[in-house]
Amino acid sequence: MLDISGVILRVDNPNFKRSPSYELKIWGKSMLEWVSSIFDEEPIIYEDSKCNFEEDIVLVQGIINSHDFDCDYIAVLFSDTPLITRKTVLEACEFCENRSLNFVKMTRGFVIKNKNKNLIEEIHKAKRHYFTCEDDFLTANSFKTLSLINEVMHQRIIEKHMHNGVYFIDPNTAYIDDSVNIGVGVTVYPNNHLIGKTKIEDNVILYDGNYITDSLVGQNVTVKSSNINQSTIGNNTTVGPFAYLRPDSIIGEHCRIGDYVEVKKSRVGNNTKVSHLTYLGDCQLGENCNVGCGVVFCNYDGVKKHFTKVGNNVFIGSNSNIISPVVIEDNAFIAAGSTITENVIQDSLAIARARQVNKLDYKRKKLED
């Protein structure tokens, strides 16, 4: 295998009317990061204000000659060709090697033998060599060409995951950053956004409309129309629709996080169900718990956030308010409509609501008055 070192000329194209243009993102990486990623070691990056190799021939000569490269070939590339691949650069190097050439001038950029670095003028005059994948040299010099590059890169990312056993119902509507890792047997429905360092493990079903960022989704999980951010979901759990997992939320295995449930910086134990319309904030729920509809963990007193700990096998009835900080011990039962302000001991029933009073003939007397 040939060793390649790189020099990247960092192009800031004024046509984009924003600076620096080389930091524009394409599926999770800047254009400069895409070009840099083809090298095993960090390339040398140099500013190219003129955006034109032919006008920078002296500059390129100086860059190459001023560095001591420990490699077989030096590749000089541009930040505005983010589709360039290591395969194409290696193809250029092998073309040189097989024909005993000192350099190959590519559509944009070139490769040169390390021991023959004083060939810049010859490269400048040479004809270009065209390769099997000319898409690699699409140049981002306007938003129109950048859009074309996005399409090509999107197709490459989707094809990579398809090859690894991922089924996309509608690939055109899937937004998948290049840094995302997806396991085998995953089904992705339309309009899913998988962002950053997200990892989707095997046999997951992502129904329509999810937005998952920097999160881990375990095996056999189903997620529908939910927003998951910097969180972890255990195996065999279901999430959504319309759930919201905020950063530092950890959901256990065989759990249910239902519709319109918001979880913030909380840990949910295995086999716990939080089915709908509930807010979990700064709390820890044990295993085998059931949280009813409309429960609110009131974690903020207007000055500080407070933490609540809930044990195993706890039932929290609908429309209850848990005023942090409190501890609810194992096997406790919270009656519906309660406002819990004190600790609840193990194996007890907590009822915290006003006694009901029925006033006879109240409606008739009110009408008479």
Secondary structure, DSSP 4 states (H G I P E B T S, - for coil): ---EEEEEEEE--GGGSSS-GGG-EETTEEHHHHHHTTSSSPPEEEEETT--GGGGHHHHHHHHHTS---SSEEEEEETT-TT--HHHHHHHHHHHHHHT-SEEE-SSSEEEETT----HHHHHHSPPPP-S-GGGG---SSHHHHHHHHHHHHHHHHHHHHHTT-EESSGGG-EE-TT-EE-TT-EE-SS-EEETT-EE-TT-EE-TT-EEES-EE-TT-EE-S-EEES-EE-TT-EE-SS-EE-TT-EE-TT-EEEET-EEES-EE-TT-EEEES-EEESEEE-SS-EE-TT-EEE-B-SS-B--EEE-SS-EE-TT-EEESS-EE-TT-EEPTT-EE-S-B-TT-EE--SPPP---TTHHHHHHH-
